[in-house]
Amino acid sequence: MACIQSFREYLLWERGLAAYSESSYLELPFAFENHQFAISDNQPIDTAYSEQAFEGAAYITMDGKALTEPARALVRRGRADLGRYHLWIDAWRFVDTAGDSTLWLARRLQSSPGSTVRYEVLTLGAGHPVDRHVYQGWQLGRSYPLFRSTQFLRTGILDGVPLSMLDALYFWPILLVFPFGSLVLGCMLLRPRRSRRPEQVAA
């Protein structure tokens, strides 16, 4: 199965890099399609730079209005850019081959350290309202922008590239023939042979 996952991830990257140009945001606030985006949280800003993270809550704003509900995030008080929310919030811009630009805002949702992780993704294109979806980790391979925009928020081993039955078809002949073929061959070799009874010699 690891081979299938690696093969699917390779296809996702290959096709995605050919279909999109991309850029990530770091400075806060940032602009996209005449809208201003920022992130607010309940933690102070330390004057001394530090990568130490503190329990807090953060939410995304657009033009000064809350775009999401506050949710748990580990906040690096010593930073004022998007690195303040490393592993929790990320922002990407994708441009397809037709020249259409889309903003992808991704947020990791995890209410406590041991709870299930989900991923909230907001998308905004020119002339379109904000679209919001929440995904499980195994659903993040549905598209290259979805996979890429959540890349630095994923911490689970199985997150990001779901098992695709279509891609698995390339490997099923090997996966089926090798073990079952070996089993059949082994049974044939181990099958006891009937010994012929010696013919009675006429006296």
PEQUI-V413291 format. One record per residue. SS is DSSP state (A for helix, B for strand, O for the rest). PHI is phi in whole degrees, 0 to 359 (NA if undefined). NEAR is the number of other C-alpha atoms within 12 Angstrom. Layout:
# PEQUI-V413291
ss phi near
SS PHI NEAR
SS PHI NEAR
This chain:
# PEQUI-V413291
ss phi near
O NA 21
A 298 15
A 295 19
A 295 24
A 297 27
A 295 21
A 295 23
A 295 32
A 295 28
A 299 18
A 296 21
A 298 29
A 293 25
A 299 15
A 288 18
A 292 26
A 294 22
A 281 15
A 262 20
B 224 26
B 253 23
B 219 26
B 205 20
B 252 29
O 262 26
O 232 24
O 288 21
O 233 24
O 286 22
B 223 26
B 248 21
B 208 27
O 50 21
O 65 13
B 243 21
B 253 21
B 244 32
B 210 34
B 229 41
B 243 34
B 214 31
O 257 20
O 250 24
O 286 20
O 255 21
O 278 18
O 287 11
O 272 13
O 295 16
O 205 17
O 263 19
O 293 18
B 254 25
B 236 24
B 298 24
B 201 25
B 222 32
B 223 32
B 212 33
B 263 36
B 240 26
B 231 27
O 55 18
O 83 16
B 250 16
B 296 18
O 261 29
O 224 30
O 281 18
O 299 22
B 218 30
B 304 29
B 204 35
B 271 32
B 251 36
B 268 33
O 295 29
O 278 22
O 238 25
O 241 28
O 260 25
A 293 34
A 297 30
A 299 38
A 243 43
O 306 31
O 77 30
O 236 42
B 220 45
B 215 41
B 222 46
B 224 38
B 240 34
B 241 34
B 237 25
B 276 21
O 293 15
O 275 11
O 92 15
O 281 20
B 254 25
B 224 33
B 266 38
B 240 36
B 251 45
B 244 44
B 221 46
B 276 41
B 249 36
O 208 29
O 291 20
O 211 17
O 305 13
O 260 9
O 276 11
O 295 18
O 265 28
B 235 30
B 228 38
B 265 36
B 234 37
B 251 35
B 237 30
B 217 31
B 244 24
O 299 19
O 76 14
O 238 14
O 287 16
O 292 22
B 251 19
B 236 19
B 219 22
B 242 23
B 239 28
B 277 28
A 302 31
A 287 25
A 266 25
O 282 34
O 267 32
O 292 26
O 208 26
A 295 34
A 302 38
A 294 42
A 296 34
A 287 35
A 291 38
O 256 44
A 303 32
A 267 26
A 251 35
O 273 34
O 236 21
O 279 21
O 295 13
O 268 20
O 283 28
O 109 37
O 235 37
O 287 30
O 287 26
O 260 25
A 295 14
A 296 14
A 290 22
A 293 22
A 300 17
A 296 18
A 253 21
A 302 18
A 304 13
A 291 17
A 295 17
A 271 16
A 293 14
A 298 15
A 290 14
A 287 15
A 296 15
A 295 15
A 296 14
A 297 15
A 297 14
A 296 14
A 295 13
A 294 12
A 287 11
A 269 10
O 295 10
O 293 9
O 267 9
O 285 6
O 274 6
O 287 7
O 285 7
O 298 6
O 289 6
O 290 7
O 276 6
O 295 4
O 286 3
